[in-house]
């Protein structure tokens, strides 16, 4: 089975034309956050910037958006009306996605799910957004639970799904956590083919498949169990989708970068490593 190496970065990071303009390298919308997990979308946004996206905009319930706006002047945070995502927010989310395309055309993508919650109201809203959205998309965390109710809702859009083993079970009904890597990879490929999407199964070895090809990524460290490293991965995936790369290439490169950045941060900090420390190391990984 093929392994992802640093050579993957040569397909992502090429010299930029001197006449480049804003949004030539992507506009990423990040939908997430709630009353409790306010940092999740911010971590995705910060990681996407470090990966090279031109702009990241966070769409979050008001409390989360207000907090995120204070994290960094680089992040544009748009506050939704309520304390959590619900169906009343769908017209706003769709209009923001349309507006993104009006300025960045095909160099747009969406990340959805981090910290958004799993209440019935929120899950129904996510499900509706997945059905109505026509942008490239990364489905992460809580949004995977909504996708599980209608896995084919994203089959017509370039998409990456980023489950851990439990979320993969929720999505597919398949328990893979304790399986040998070869058997696990076969199942991931079968499920990716079924829903016409790229699946990035997170674990001590990541598995990436678009249903036709399957590769593994052995980067990473046990210290990446710390909260937020899945959010950084989703943000990097979204950055590359927004830049115009295929879901399969985007997922491979993101897995490698996230894992290597985690390795570098953990060598310095060990069990004190935080997701923000991983973000700080992304620039060191992508030097090619």
Buried (B, 14 or more C-beta within 10 A) or exposed (E): EEEBEBEBBEEBEEEEEEEEEEBBBBBBBBBBBBBEBBBBBBBBBBBBBBBBBBBBBBBBBBBBBEBBBEBEEEBBBBBBEBEBBBBEBBEEBBEBBEBBBEEBEEBBBBBBBBBBBBBEEBBBBBBBBBEEBEBBBBBBBBBBBBBBBEBEBBEEBBBBBBBBBEBBBBBBEBEBEEBEBEEBBBBBBBBBBBBBBBBBBBBEBBBBBBBEEBBBBBBBBEBBEBEBBBBBBBBBBBBBBBBBBBBBBBBBBBBBBBBBBBBBBBEEEEEEBBBBBBBBBBEEBBEE
